[in-house]
Amino acid sequence: MNFLWIRLVTIAIILTPFATYAKDRIFVTNEKSNNISVIDAETLNVEHTIDVGDRPRGIGLSPDSSELYVAISEENKIVVLDPNSLKILRDFEAGSDPETFGVHPNGNIYISNEDDAKASVFNPKTGKQLAEIKVGLEPEGVAISPDGKRVIVTSESTNMLHVIKAPENVIESNILIGSRPRAAVFTKSGDIAYATAEISGEVVKVDMNKAKILKTASLGDAKAKPKDVILAKDEKTIYVAGGRANKIIVMDADTLEIIKGIPVGKRVWGLAMSGDGQRVFTTNGVSGTVSVIDTGKNEVIKTIEVGKFPWGVVVKDN
Amino acid sequence: MSLKKSGYLFCVLFLSSINIANAVTEVDFIYIGDSEHDSLLGVKQGIDEANLQGEFLGQKYNLEIVSKEKIEEYDFSKYIAILTSLDSKQLISLAKQLNNTPVFNLTDESDDLRRNCIANILHIAPSNKMKSDALKQLEIKKPASKANAQAWHYSFVKFAARDLNKRFKKNFQVKMNDHSWAGWAAVKMTSDTVARTQITSPDDMLKYLKNELTFDGQKGSDMNFRVTGQLRQLIILVENDKIITEAPIRGIAKPPSLDSLGILECMN
């Protein structure tokens, strides 16, 4: 019954004339060519390149995927695009040096302002700042629990995960981890989070209800300075971008044991997964490429040339 | 239990839990030297940053500044570490007076002071030999260059040095240099250790810094101390106020590590 329903809806979507615009895409920010590459999810070819401003880094979609947000670090703003028509719709001031951000299920954006030791909350529809939260030095990664109740902001120079209660926007706890925490991800339940520490080359697994580190694992490679971390769809494995180790490290989500290293391009930082969990996309900064990983085999199936120093990546496929 | 009593008990429990949450550890530093010296600005930057972290983790860092004339009459027992811009002779006499307290040398570059291996002196300033070794490496790569060897440069970007340079400039309206970097680094490695280990006694701090430290000094990640008390660090090579490269220089440095720079062993 459910299956039939899904089929009917799918057919209905295909028959809708809008379907030609709402195609699945991967968006990549190119930090040093000041543009974003738009990759067709089906052909895995770059179909468009859009100039967006000086040093685009963080990138994300609105909860309904109708808007694409790009942090333009050197211009202190967020640019809003239509991910279907690829038109730039508007922009808004987003505090000093916006780097990464997370989109809350309620539509608001949580931004780390690297220069100001704070995180700020914006309504991207109005461009209005709703709140400001004081955090440690060089705030970087932002992760939001799927239920929207917690936000993690990592501070690189203060070595902490700041756990913010949302939507109250007050700090609930501060968890000291290894040197230069860069990114984090929540499980679907929100009970567990994983975070990377770049300089100490570690991944930590954190109990979010107790604000306690459960496990710390080294990536076992002196060059592995991890950045992004994402969870497989079944949440049994995590994918960690290994930086200058030029590989993705696949780890058991429970034990944090290393399962596999997948060689990709040079200085891999950004990671994103397709909605069906079958593809992982990586940004390889120094190589100027995106690697496409098939998560069934955990192998690279395609390498795509993009702009200079690709940084962030997001998949739009719903 | 009467309502009044339970209310009282609740109050006591409530207040005591607040006390626990607000238990702040006070950590005291002292700076000895010229109060106009650049190294002191770096120290102040380090203290500011440590307090920002301490706000989240429950530490409060204090700084006292004292001129070198007052060293002998001073009671140093409460300080976690002594930060100095002194010459060799003053530094040695201070270190002997203090025994097991970490004494940071922020400015003196003499090689003999490293060879002496005085147990409680930690040299943040690179030695003359480290700088000359760096220049020798550069000469192989680029003969006839007229470079300077430096511990820091305001335009250094790598290892998030860009962020530190920006923060410092914003705070003091001057560019970070070798001495201000050294002051910042000494405070940062000490306060990081307090946050991570809860060490608050100077002798435990000295042991930790000398034996277990891995420091992210925003110019390379795995900085630690040699037996000589010298901080292992890369050297920035600068020509006409522009960074040419950093030593150890890849393909030239022997061994291909930070130990291609400077004195590795003690005199005896």
HADDOCK unambig.tbl for C-alpha pairs under 7 A between the chains (distance, minus, plus):
assign (segid A and resid 136 and name CA) (segid B and resid 52 and name CA) 6.53 0.50 0.50
assign (segid A and resid 136 and name CA) (segid B and resid 53 and name CA) 6.18 0.50 0.50
assign (segid A and resid 158 and name CA) (segid B and resid 53 and name CA) 5.81 0.50 0.50
assign (segid A and resid 174 and name CA) (segid B and resid 56 and name CA) 6.36 0.50 0.50
assign (segid A and resid 199 and name CA) (segid B and resid 221 and name CA) 6.06 0.50 0.50
